[in-house]
Amino acid sequence: MCDVHRDMLRLTLEIVVKCLFSSDVSDDVDDVGASLKELVKPFASQATLGWILNNRLPTPYHFAFNATAKKIDNVVYRIIGERRASGKDEGDLLSMLLAAR
């Protein structure tokens, strides 16, 4: 059976990454998608006391949130490192940002 939501999320992530970084993340897209899904959950409950405390105190939730964000960071930093190492200008946002430094 086909999961259209998952397939569309996968396609969206692949397109965004291709446009911003001219990179292929098809091997990482499921993990990144799951991480993004977890990262956006707390924003639905912003400004509640629980959300404020979870994001300011060293709670298990705070550590889990940061660990999930680190998964996405790892993919992005890998892409940046590969681009820096290659020195190629792909004409994308990442190339412009690296040239601006």
C-alpha positions as CSV (number, residue, x, y, z in Angstrom):
1,M,0.0,0.0,0.0
2,C,1.3,3.5,-0.9
3,D,1.7,6.1,1.8
4,V,1.1,9.3,-0.1
5,H,1.9,11.6,2.8
6,R,5.3,10.0,3.3
7,D,6.1,10.0,-0.4
8,M,5.2,13.7,-0.8
9,L,7.3,14.6,2.3
10,R,10.2,12.7,0.8
11,L,9.8,14.4,-2.6
12,T,9.5,17.8,-1.0
13,L,12.6,17.3,1.1
14,E,14.6,16.1,-1.9
15,I,13.5,19.1,-4.0
16,V,14.3,21.6,-1.3
17,V,17.7,20.2,-0.7
18,K,18.4,20.0,-4.4
19,C,17.5,23.6,-4.8
20,L,19.4,24.9,-1.8
21,F,22.4,22.7,-1.9
22,S,22.4,20.9,-5.3
23,S,22.9,17.7,-3.3
24,D,21.2,14.3,-3.2
25,V,19.9,13.3,0.2
26,S,17.8,10.4,-0.9
27,D,19.6,8.1,1.6
28,D,18.9,10.5,4.4
29,V,15.5,11.8,3.6
30,D,13.5,9.4,5.7
31,D,15.6,10.2,8.8
32,V,15.5,13.9,8.1
33,G,11.7,13.8,7.6
34,A,11.1,11.9,10.9
35,S,13.4,14.4,12.7
36,L,11.6,17.4,11.2
37,K,8.2,15.9,12.3
38,E,9.5,15.6,15.8
39,L,11.0,19.1,15.8
40,V,7.8,20.8,14.8
41,K,5.5,19.1,17.4
42,P,6.4,21.5,20.2
43,F,5.6,24.6,18.2
44,A,1.9,23.6,18.2
45,S,2.0,24.1,22.0
46,Q,4.1,27.2,22.2
47,A,3.7,29.6,25.1
48,T,2.4,26.9,27.4
49,L,4.2,26.5,30.7
50,G,5.2,23.0,29.8
51,W,6.8,24.1,26.5
52,I,8.6,26.9,28.2
53,L,10.0,24.7,30.9
54,N,10.9,21.9,28.6
55,N,12.9,24.3,26.4
56,R,14.7,26.1,29.3
57,L,15.4,23.3,31.8
58,P,17.6,20.3,31.4
59,T,14.6,17.9,31.0
60,P,14.7,14.6,29.1
61,Y,12.4,16.2,26.5
62,H,15.0,19.1,26.1
63,F,17.8,16.6,25.5
64,A,15.7,14.5,23.1
65,F,14.7,17.6,21.1
66,N,18.4,18.7,20.8
67,A,19.4,15.2,19.8
68,T,16.8,15.2,17.0
69,A,17.9,18.6,15.8
70,K,21.5,17.3,15.8
71,K,20.5,14.6,13.2
72,I,19.5,17.3,10.8
73,D,22.6,19.4,11.6
74,N,24.8,16.4,10.8
75,V,23.3,16.0,7.3
76,V,23.5,19.8,6.6
77,Y,27.1,20.0,7.8
78,R,28.1,16.9,5.8
79,I,26.7,18.6,2.7
80,I,28.6,21.8,3.5
81,G,31.8,19.9,4.1
82,E,31.5,18.0,0.9
83,R,30.9,21.3,-1.0
84,R,33.9,23.1,0.6
85,A,36.1,20.1,-0.2
86,S,35.1,20.0,-3.8
87,G,35.3,23.8,-4.3
88,K,32.6,23.6,-6.9
89,D,30.2,26.5,-7.6
90,E,26.8,24.9,-8.3
91,G,25.0,28.2,-8.7
92,D,22.8,27.4,-5.7
93,L,22.2,29.1,-2.3
94,L,25.0,27.1,-0.6
95,S,27.5,28.2,-3.3
96,M,26.5,31.9,-2.8
97,L,26.8,31.6,1.0
98,L,30.2,30.0,0.8
99,A,31.4,32.6,-1.6
100,A,30.2,35.4,0.6
101,R,32.4,34.4,3.6
